[in-house]
């Protein structure tokens, strides 16, 4: 008879530890590193193009540098630079759940029509402090 209560306690302990492991996994999943890139592209040089970098994670990130390029979609990407951050600029801190805007107007405006893309996409490479660089498609997604 003494085996039954110890078996119930063992099952209860196994169930509880499994439940706690699932809760911890969900917590880590929710707080993982996530970035989103979106855009507002216009044909107007005066209004300009805007690229939005959103920090979707619960920790701030430091954007060290960025590069915007026209790139082919294949394995051996051939890229043509559009714009890049000045290396002498200070780091940009992007707070949790906030957005950083890159504005390209006037002489910084770039074309995004099909005649300029020629089957390529616009990509942005983000250099985040403490991480490898992240390559994200901007247009078309």
Secondary structure, DSSP 4 states (H G I P E B T S, - for coil): -HHHHHHHHHHHHHHHHHHHHHHHHHHHHHTS--EEEEEE--S-TTT-EEEEEEE-SSS-EEEEEEEEEEE-SSSS--EEEEEE--TTSPPEEE-TTEEEEEEE-GGG----SHHHHTT-EEEEEEEETTS--EEEEEE--
